[in-house]
Amino acid sequence: MILPYVAIVQEKVRGLSSFGVELDFFVEEYAGSKGRFPPTKRRSKNSLYIATIEKGHSLTNSLIEAGRISDLGLVVIDELHMLGEGSRGAILEMTLAKILYMSKTTQIIGMSATLNNVGDLQKFMQAEYYTNNFRPVELKEFVKVRDSIYEVDKKAEDGLTFSRLLDYKYSSTMQKTDPDHLIALVTEVIPNNSCLVFCPTKKNCENVAEMVCKYLSKAYLSRKQNEKETLLKDLRSTGDGILCPVLKRTIPFGLAYHHSGLTSDERKLVEEAYSAGVLCLLTCTSTLAAGVNLPARRVILRAPYVARDFLKRAQYKQMIGRAGRAGIDTSGESILIIQEKDKKLVQELVSSPLENCYSNLLNDSSKGVQSLCLSLIGLKIAKTPEEIYNFMCSTLFNVQQELLSPEKSLWDITRESLNCLTIKGLITNKPDDDTDGPHQLLEVSKLGQATYKGGVDLSCCDILYRDLKQGLEGLVLESFLHLIYLVTPYDMISQCTPNWMIYFGQFNQLTATEQKMAASVGVPESFLARKIAGQPVKKAVEIGIVNRLYLSFVLYCLLKETNIWHVSQKFNMPRGFVQNLLASASSFSSSVFHFCEELEEFWCYKALLLEVTKKLTYCVKAELIPLMEVAGVLEARAKQLFNSGYTTLAHLANADPETMVKMIEHMSRRQAKQIVSSAKMLLSEKAEALQEEVEELLKLPTDLPGLNIPSEDNKVAK
């Protein structure tokens, strides 16, 4: 099962573990740094792999390499329209193309609510098409201009029919503060029903939540007061005593914001409180629309924009799709707030067809085609340019080639990509002596093999190799800093603007050996001193290295303190960014580990990076790690469980959910059952893996001369 985000993977693992326990199959998580390659071959049970797009691709590659791709019975892709979204879309297309090409027995099911050019996808996937407009809860769409509300009506001439005037008495002060009448719209449904308000930016989410609270009656404070106080206490404990001042003001009224600036623990607590009805309104960014399942009675779109970009039809459909709670409401409604100037654009938005989904293999200088060619050669799916061309004919890109690249043929694009890979030293050509004519056999170089097996981006594989090679010349193992620098992800560098005072202060707290290491990678103390003093830098310093070292200081500090709040305050960075950096570093560290596995010269990194990856994955005190291996158990929940006596995986697997509910404040039965099921699943999976390892070790070769072990000795050996 391939899902778009880590959070959804974890939610699905939790939700399906109880089925696995009851129906005797394994549920395995492939997200971030989690997952075995190749996956363990089971003797008796089947496995359900739940993976992100990137991990799904790595899993497919490892099964092809092990000759086990036909073991895949079924592949389910949720949000299939993500084929058209940048580099992740290219990875998804590669995964599907390989499965279709290599296995004739695997069934593929793709699901999406926002697809238009289905014919292209049918042709690519050789698929049947099933569509249905059934919705368990009816959805009514509205648009608000000033104080008039219009219903979206496809039969109307301009797509909109007048519905009603907004009836709410505003003071002059309120009118200034809330010109869009958000308070009137939300108070029509809260607190008895739930409401989501989508905002264009993260800052706008927080401002709107605070503004609404300012004008709510005091009666809101008494509703579920004890539960809200517990939520505030839990949020404070996730930050080791620090609580976001905005949440401190809004939660007593039953409101909160939800965006990537929150830590995972905070997001989880807010989501659980909203699902339980403790919170009745969330102000959120568009990411929630494609994230976890949080439906509402009413969905309000604060503006037809995401940041500065006008909404796309697919984004709009994703957001309004949150309206209507099955089993609770008979209908749901969405209200899009617009200005008069945007009316024409909005009429097109609500009535136009969905955007088409296009292949992304050619985007970013044909990086997707090059990555695909490299893995095809490495996996021995293709050995010649002609065989690669044949494979390319089975991609979505080929279906859309005349539209996406009318000036070049598919053969020219294939040849150009192979030429680029040769220039980069990732593949080599040699004549094929077994055939007549000028045929070439293609092979991956060692660097090429490391790149595709590690899932390393082609744009940075040579830089990574250079950095690892340079690191060997003076690897500092006095602390983790040097290793952390080597696994700090390149794609986060552009999102970083160092604060020079903080940078210099952190540099001065390093030991003399660590300072030498910083200088050896290209950031000497003299450079930072000049930056603070505002003096020109005499010697050119690569800004990418400067930013990367700064981010590695953040990660190093995080590993020592294990508190995202403290570190975000120390570096004056949003706590959500710090957590994203940690998750990205954990995933990249796993990639670098697999990269080094393929290169003998980097043998020493292998053992070292295993430990670094583990530290970055959990970033908590050692005693909490066994609990955090359970899907969806984050640091705050792990602390609660540990303090209640559930200190090992076995304790959790054998726990009674009813007892757990009594011991841990405000844990629901559903959450307790999911934790116990997930722990049972993980324990069973680990036990099975050990059993298989034992049996593999005890396999006696029958073809050795003179081998005759009596049966009693055999029993003793076992």
N, C-alpha and C positions, 0 to 999 in steps of 0.2 A: 504494500500500500504506500503510494508516494503522495506526500502532503507538502504544502508550500513552506510551512514555518515550524521551527523547533517546538514552539508552545503547543501547536496543534498535534504534532507527533506525540508529545508527552501526554496530552489530554486523551488521545486515542489509545495509547498504551494502557493508561489507567482504566479507561472505559471498557477495553476488550479483555483485560487480564482475567476478570471473573469468568468470562466465557471460556477462556483457555483452560482455567482450573477445572471447570465443570465438564468441558467437552474434550479435555485431554490433548491440547495442542499448545505449543510454545508461542509466546508473543515476545518478539525481540525488538529493542529500540535501536535505530540507526540514525543518530542526530548528534551534531557537534563532534565530540571525540569518541562517542560510543559506537560500538559495533565491531564484530570480528570479520577479518578478511583473510581467506574466504570464510564464509559462515560454516559453523560446525555441521558436519554431515550427520544427521540423526539416524539412529537405528530403527526406532519404532514410531516415534511421533513426527507429525508435520510441524513446520514453523510458519508463523505469520511475521514477516519483517515489516516494520512500520518505519518509513525512512523519509528524510528530507530529499529534495530534488538532487542535491550534490551527492548525498550518501547512496541514494538509489542508483545513481550512475556508477559509483565505485563498486557497489554490490553486484551490479550487472557485469561489469568488467571482470571481477574476481570469479564469478560463476562461469563466464566464458572461458577464462584462462584455466580453470579447474576441470573443464569439460562437463559442467553440470548445468548449463543454461536450460536444458530441457526439463530439469527438475522443477522449474517454475511452472506451476499449474495455472496461476491467475495473477495478473498485475492490474491493480486499480489505481488510476490517477485522478485525484481530486483537483478541481480548478484547472481543467485541461487548457483553458484559454491562456494559461501562463506560458504556453509555447511561444506566444508573441511578445514576451517581456524580457528583452535584453539578453545578457549572457546566461541567465538561469533558464530562459526559454531554449537557448541553443543546447544546453546540457540535457534538458528534458527531451528534446528532439533526438539527440544522439542516443539516449537510453532506449527510446522506443524503436528507433531505426535498427539498432543492434539486436533487440529482442525479436523483432519481426523478421530480420534477415537470418538469424541463427537458430531460431526455434519455431518449428511448425506446429508444436502442440500447445504452446502457451497462449491462453486467452487474455486479451487486453480489454479493459473497460475504462473509458475516459468519461468523466462527469464534469459538467459546467452549466451554470445558469446564464452565462454571458458570452455565448458563441454566436457568430454570424455566418461566416463562410464555411459552413459545415461540409460542403461538397469537397473542398480541398483536403480537409482532414479525413473524410471518408476514403478518398483515393489513396492518401498517404498510408493510412492504417488498415486499408483493405477491409473497411468496417461496415457493419449495418448501423442504421441510425434510428434511435428511438427518442421521441420528444413528447412531452406532456406539459400542459399548462396548469395541471392540478396543483393547488396550494391548500394545505390543511386549514389555513386561516386566510380569509379574503383580505387583500391589500387595497386600500384606497389612497390614491396619490393626490396631494394638494400643492398649490403654489400660492405664496402670500406676497402681495404687492401693497405696501403701506398697510392700511388696516382692512384690506379686502382679501378674502380667501377664495381661490378658484380651484375647481376640481379638474384634474387631467381627464379629458374626454376626447378620445380619438375621432368621434363622430362630429365634433364641433369644428367650425371652420378654421379657427386658429389653435385648436387642440386644447382649449381651456373653456370651462363653463363657470360663471359666477356661482359661488356656493353660499357665502354669508359674510357679514361684517363682523369684525372682532369686537366683542362687547366687554370692555374692561376700562375702569376709570383710572386714568393716569394723572398724577400730579405733574406740574411743570418740571420738577426736579427729576422725577422718574422718566419723563419723556426724553430729557437730555441724556440720562444715563443709559436708557434702554430704548433707543429709537426704533428697534426692530420688533418690539413687543414680545420679547422672549419670555418675560415673566408671565404675561397673559397666556401664552401658549403652553408653558409647562404646568402652570397651576390648574389648567383644565384637566390634567390627568394625575399629577402627583398630589398627595403621597400614596393614594390608594392603588394607583397603577404606576408602572415603570415608564421611564422616558430616557431616550438617548439624544444628546445634542452634538452633532458633528460640527467641528470648528476647523477653519483653514490651517491654523498653526497651533503649536504646543502652548505658546504663551497665551493665545486667545482662549484655549480650554480653561486655563487657570483663572483668567480674568472673568470669563462668563460665569464660572462656578461661584466666584466671590460676589459678583454683581447680583446674581439671583438670590443668594443668601441674604443680602443686605435688605431685601424687600419682602422676604417671607415672614409670615406671622410667627409669633412665639410658640404657637400650638405645635409647630413642626418639631420643636425641641423635645417634647415629651413623648413623641412616638418612638417606640423601641429604644428607649433611652439607655437601658442596661446593655443591650447588644452593641449600641454605638460606642459606649464607653469602653467595652471590651475590645472593639475594633481599634479604637485609638490606642489602647494599651498594647495591643499586638503590633500595631504599626510602629509604636515607639520602641518596642523590644527588637524589631528587625533592624533599627538604626542605632542599637546600643544606647538607647535613651534619647536619641534625636528624632524629632517628629517634624515633618514638613509643615510650616506655618499655615499654608493654604488649606491643607487637609484638616489641620487642627480647627480652623474656623468653619469649614464647610460640612464636615461629617456630622456634627451635632444636628444639623438640619436635614441629614439624609442625602447629602450630595457629595460627589467626589469627581476629580478629573482622572482621565485614563489616557496616557500616551507613553512614548518610548523613554521619557525622562524619569519614569518610575523604575525602581529596581524590580526584579522578578518577584521577590517576596511581597513587595507592596502591591504589584499588579494582581498577584494571586489572592491576596487578602481582600482587595477591592472587588475583584470579580466574584469571590465567594459571598461577600456581603451583599452585592447586588443581586445575585441569584437567589439568596435567602430572603430578599425583601427588606433587609436592614437599610440598604441604600435604595432610593427610588429614582435617582437621576444621576447619569454620568455624562460629563462633557468630555468628548473624545476626538481623536484625529481619525483620518480615514483608515489607518492601519487596523483599527478594531473591526472594520467591516469584513476583512479577510482573515480575521484572527479567531479567537475562541468564541464559543456559542453563547452570546448574550442578547437574547431577543428583548423587545420592548413593546408596550402598547402603542406608543407614539414615537416616531423618529423625526427629529427636526434637523434640517441641514441649514446651518447658520448662514451660509453663502454658497453660491455655485462655483466655489473655487477650492483647490487643494494647493496651499501656499499661494503662488501667484498665477497658477495655471487653471484655466477654465475646466470644469468637470468634463470627463469623458462619459459617454453613455454607460459603459461597463462599470465605471466607478460609481456612478449614480445608482445603477441597479443593485450593486453590492450593498451600498449603504441602506437604501430603502428596504432591501430584502430582510433587514433585521426587525422590521415591524411585524407584529403579530406573534403571539405566544401560543403555540399549539397546546390544546388541553386547558388553556386558561382563558384566552380571548376568543370571541367569535369573529372579530375583525381587527386589523391593525391599520395604522395610517401614517403616512409620511407627509411632512410639510417642508417645502423648499422655500426659504426666505430669499427674495430677490429685490434688487433696485429696478426702477422703471427703465433705466438705460440697458439693463440686461434682458429685458422681456423677450426680445426677438430671439436672442441666443438660447434662452431657456425653452421657448416654444419648440425650437429645433431639438434641444436636448431631450425633452420628455416624449417627443414623437418620432425621433429619428431611429433607424435601425442600429443595432450594436456595431461597434467597430470590428473590422475584419482582423483575423489573426494571421500574422505573417511570420515566416521562418526568420530566425536571427543568426543563422550560420555565417552570413556574409558580413554582419555588423562588426565594428571595431577592427577594420582592416582584415577581414576574413579570418579572424581568430578562431571562430567556431569550426570552420572547414579545416583549418590547420590542426586543431586539437583532435578532430574526428579522424583525420588521416593518420596522425601520429599513433592514436590508440588502435586503429585498424591494423597497422603494420606491427605494432608491439604485441597485439593479441593474436597475430598470425591469421586474422580474418582475410587479409589481402596481402599479397607479396609483390604485386606489380602495379604500375600506374593504371593498366587496363582493368584490373580487378577492383581497384579503389573507385575507378569511374563507374563500374557496374554497381558498386554499393551506393555511390552517390545518387544513382538513378532511383534508389528506393527511399529517398528522403523527402520531407515536406518541401525542402528548398527546390528540389527538382520539379515538383508539381507546380511551384510558383515562379520558376526560374525566368520565364519570359517576361513576367511582370517586375521581378526584383532586379534582374540583371540582363536587360535585353541586348546590351552591347557586347556581352561576352558569352561564349558557349560554356556549358557545364564542363566539357573537356578542358577548355582553357583555364577555367577557375581551378580545376583539380591539379593541372600541371603547375600553375603558379604557386599554389599552396605547398606542393611537394618541393618546389624549388626553394621557397622560403624556409622550409624545415631543414633542407640540406645546407643552406647558407648558415643557419643557426647552429648547425652541428648536431641536430637531433635525429637525423636519419642519414644513412649512407646508401649509395648505389653500387651495385656490382653486376657485371655481365652474367647472364644466365647461360651457362655452357651446355645445358641439357636441351636447349631449343634452338631451332634455326632462326636467324634474323636478329635484329637489334633489341631483343628484350632485355629489360633490366629487372634485377631482383632488388627489392627494397628491404632494408633492415634498420631497426632502431639502434642508435648509439647507446652507450651506457647512460649518458645524460638524458637522452630521449626516454629510455625505459624508466628512469627515476622520476621524470616529469609526469608521465601519464599515470604511473602507479601511485605516485603521491598526490595526484589530483592537483598539481601545482599549475598556476596560471602561466601560459606561454610567455606573457609579457614580463614575468619576473623570474623565470627559471634560471637564466644565466646570472642574474644578480644574486639569487639565493645561493647558487653554486660558488660564486665569487666570495660571498660573505662567509660561507661555511669553510671554504678553503683558507681564507684569511684568518678565520677563528682558530684553525689548527696551529697556526704559527705561535700563538701565545694564549691558549685557552685558559682563562682565569676560573679556577674552581674553588676559590676561597668562599664564594657565595654563589647564589643562583643568577646574579645580575647578567653575566656574559651570556649564559644560555637563554635567559629571557629575552635579551636583545636579539639573539639569532632567531627567535620564534615570534617576535613582534610583527604582526601582519603588515605587509606593504600597503594594502588597500585602505588602511586607516590613517596613513601618514598625511594625506591631503586634508583630512578632517581636523588636523591638529595645528593650533597656533600657540607656540610656547609663551608662557609668562616668564620673562628673563630673570626677574627677581627670584621667583620660585625655583626656576631651573638652577640658578647659581647656588641658592640655599641648599637644594637637594644634592648638588654636586659636592658641596663642602661637607656634607654629612657622610660621604663615602669614605671608605678606608683608602689608604695610599695606593694599594694594589688595584682597587676598583677604579680609582681616578686614572691610573695608568691605562687600564682597559678602555675607559671612555676616550682617552686621548688616542689610543691605538686604532679605534674605529673611525676617528676623525673629528672628535669634539674636545679640544684641549681647554684647560681652565682659562687660558689667556683669551680665547674667543668669547667665552661667556662674560668675562670681566669687561671686555670692550663693549659688548652688547649692553650691559647694565649701565656703563658710563656714557653710552650713546656715541662712542667713538667709532670711526670707520675700521672695518676688519681688513688687515693688510693681506693676509693669506686667504685665498678662496676656500670656502668650506661648503660642502654639498648639503644643501638645505634638507634634502630627504633624509640624510643620515642624522642631522641635528634633530629633526622632528621624531624620527624613529627612536632615538636614544631617550628623548623626553617621554615618549609613550612607555618605553621599557622601565623608566623610573617610576611611572604610575603603577605598572604591573608589579614591580619589585616591592614597592611600598604596600601594595594590596596583599601580596603573599605574606608579608611580615605582620601586617595589622589585621588582615581578613575582615576589615570593615569598610564597606563601600562608602558609607556616609563620611567617615573620617577622612578617607583618601580623597573623595570628591571635594571636600572643604579645603583640604591641604593644597590641592592643585587648582582650586577654583574652577572645577569642571562639573557639568550636570551629572548626577549620580547614574542616570540611565546610560549616558555615554561611557562612563567608567565600566559599567556592567557589560555593555555591548563590546567594549574593547577586550574585556576578560573572556567573553564567550568566543570572540573572533580569534583571540590568541590561542585558546584551548584547541579550537578546530585546526588552526594553522600549524600548531605544534604537532598534532597528530599527522598532518600532511608531510611536515618536514621529517618526522620519524620514518614514514614509509619511503620518502625520497632517499634518505640516508641508507635504508636497508638495501637499496639497489646499487650502492656505490661503495666498494670495498675500502676506499681511502677514508671513508667517514665512519669506519667501524666503531670508533670510540663514542660517537654521538648516540648510537642506538640505545645503550643502557641508560645514558644520562637523560635522553629525551623522554623515555618512558616515565621517569619520575617527575619531570617538569610538566608533562601533559596531565598527569594525575593531579598535581598541585593546582594547575590552572583550571582544570575541570571542576574541582570542588571548592577550592580556596576557603576551606574552613578548618577548624581544629580536627586533628586526626580521628578523634573518637566519633565524629559525626559522619565521616565518609561512608561507612557501611549503610547507614540509614538513607543517605542522599543518593545511593545507587538505585533506590526504589523510584520508579517513574513518578514525577510530580512532587516528590518530597524535597522542598527547598530548605534553606538554612533555618528559617524561623520555625517551620514545622519540625525539622530534625531536632532542634533544641527542645521543643515541647515534648517530643517523644522520648528523647534521652533523659530529660528531667523526670519523666513519669515512669522510668524504669525499663523502657524499651531500648536497650542499648546495642542490640545486634540484629542482623537480618532474620535470624532464627526466632528471636523474641517477637518480631513483627509478624512473621509468617504464622506463628502459633497463637497470636493474640485473639482475644474475643472482642469483636467490634463493639458490643454493648458495654463492656468494661472500659474500653478505650474512650467511648463517648462520655462516660461518667468521670474519667480521670482527667481528660483534656477539655478545658473550657471551650464551649461553643463549637466543638467539632460535631458535624452532622453524622448521622448513621451512614449516609451515602458515602461521605468522605472516608469514614473509618473502614467501611467494607472495601472500598477501592484500594486503600493502602494495604490492607491485609491480603487482598487478592493479588495485587502487584508484587508484594513481598513473597507470597507463595510461588508465584510464577517465576520470579527471579531465582529463588532458592532451588526450585525444581530444575530450572534450566542449568544452574551451576552444578548441581549434583549429577545431572545427566552427562554434562560435558566431562566431568571428572571420571565418571564410570566408563565413558567411551575412550578416554585417554588410557585408563587402566587396561581395558580390553585390547587396545591397540598395542600397548607395550607387551602384553602377554601372548600376543599372536606368535605361535612357534612356526618358523619356516620349515616346510616339509621336504625341501630339496637339498638340505645339508647332508653331506656324507657322514655315515656313522651316527646319525642322530636317533637315539632311542631312549626316551625318558619314560620310566615306569609311571603308571597312572597315579600311584600314591604320591610320588615326588611331584607330579603335576599339581595335585591337590595342595600340597605344602607350598609350592611356588605361588599358587593363587592365594 
